[in-house]
């Protein structure tokens, strides 16, 4: 396990074996990182966040509590996961809003999904398995498995396979991954591997 001296890891956090944690990283209380994760410079993992095995969270990404990242998730540089359903610094009478008055909600990122650099995920939402969020996208709704989403707000613009490459039309009405040859079928706006 390689943890930079300048990383701020709460003593209650659990760091799996083989993790590489760069400079200026913050990992909050009771957060859990699975084995072999990589956290880039200045990444923030909020209190209680759960990160699966083999995840990569690049420089200055913000994964706010109570997010959940399953195994093999990629989070690009400076991506942001919001967590307050009704954000306000003050109450209606103008006094500072207490931390325990926040309505915290999380982002769930399923196995193998990728979030591009500078993307913003507005909680609560779920990013499906092996989905891909384009750089700079603003995600406001759930993303289906294998979907490629882009834009502000993000909309599905295609499908990707487990390799991350866009799927191509096959001759039998199925979609095919150009890297692995895996076949997929679309039905009612959802994609399944055959």
N, C-alpha and C positions, 0 to 999 in steps of 0.2 A: 504494500500500500504506500503510495507516495502522496503525502499531504504537505503542501507548501507551508512554511513557517508563518506566513502572513494570513493564512486561512483562519476564519473565525468559526469554529465548530463547537456548537453547544455540547457540553459534557453528556447530556442525555440523548444526543443523536446517535444513531447506529449506522456505522459505515462498514459496508461489506468488504471482504478481502479483495485485493487487486484494484481498488479504486485509485484513480489519479485525480488529485484535487489541486488546482492551480492557485496562483496568488490572488489574494483579496476575495476569495470565495466566502460566502456566509451560508451556514447550514443551521437552521433554527432548532429550537427545543423539540425533542421527540421525533424529529424527521428520521426517515430510514432510507438508506441507499443500499440497493442490492449489490452483489459482487460485480467487479469489473466495470464500474461506471467511470466516465470521464467528465469532469466539471471544469470548464474553461475559466479564464481570468475574470474575476468579478461576478461570477454567477451567484444568484440568490436562490436558496431553497428555503421556503418558509417553514414555520413551526408545524410539525405534524405531517408534512408532505411525505408521500410514499413514492419512491422511485424504484422500479424493478431492476433486474439484472441487465448488464450490457447496454445501458443507456448513455447517450452523449448529450450533454447540455453545454452549449458553446458560450463564449465570452459574453458577459453582461446580460444573459437571459435572466428573467425574473419568473420564478415558478412559485406563485403565492399559495398560501394555505387556503383551503384544504385540498389541494390538487392531488391526483393519483396518476402516475405514469407507469404503465405496465412494462414488460420486458422489451428491450430493443428499440426504445423510443429515441428519436433524434429531435433535439430542440436547437434551432439555429441561433446565431448571435443576436443578442438584443431583442429576442422574442419576449412577449409579455403575456402572462396569464393573469387576468383580473380576478378579483375575489369578493367584491362588495356589490350586492344586488341593487342597493340604493345608496350610492356614495354621497356623503355629506361630511364636511369638516365640523359643522355646527348644527345644533338643534334648531327648531323653528323659532325659539326665543333668543337665538344668537349665542348661546353658551357652547363651549367646546364639546363635541360629541365624544363620549367615552368609548374606549376600545370595545368594551363588552356590549355596547349598543349597536355595533355593526352587524349587518345581516350577511354573514360570510357564506359564500357558495363557491364550488370548485369546478375546475376543468379536469375531466377524465380523458386520458389519452391511451387508447388501446394498443395492444402489441404491434410493434413494427412500424407504427405511424411516424411521419416526419412533419415537423413544423418549421417552415422556412424562416430565414433571418428577418428580423423586424416585424414579424407577424404579430398580431394582437388577437388573443382568444378571450372573448367576453363571457365570463361564467354567468350562469351555469350552462355547461354544454359538454358533449362527448365527441371526441374525434375517433372515428372507427378504426378497426384493425387495418394496417398497411395503407391507410389513407395518406395523402400528401397535401399539405397546406403551402401554397406558394409564398415566396418572400413578399413581405409587405401587405399580405392579406389581412382583412379584419373579419374574424369569424364570429358570427352572432347566432348561428344555429348549429345543431348537431350535424356532423359530417359522416356519411355512410362509409362502411368498409370499402377500401380500394378507391375511394373518390379522390380526384384531383380537383382542388378548389382554389380559386384565385379571385382577387378584386376586393372592392370596398363597396358594399359588404361582399363577403366571399360567396361565390356561386360555383356549382360543379361545372367544370369545363371539359372533363374527360375522366378516364379511369386509368389507374396504374396497377401493375402487378406487384408481387412481393419484392421484385428486383428494384422497384422504384421507376421503371421505365413505362412510358405510356403504352397502353395495350393497342393492338392493331386488329382490324376486322379479319376474321378467319372465313374460309369459304363455306363453313357450315352454320353460319349465323352466330358463331361464338366469337369471343375476343381472345387474342393470343398474346402472351408475353414474348417479345422478340428475343429476350435473353434466356429464359428458362424453358420456353415452349409450353408453359402451363396454360390451360384453357379456362375461360370464364364465361358465364352466361348472365345477361342482364334480364331482370324481370321486375316490373313495377318500380323502377327507379333504384333497385338494389342489385348488387353484383355478388355472385357466388362462384367459387372455384369448383370446376367439375372434375 
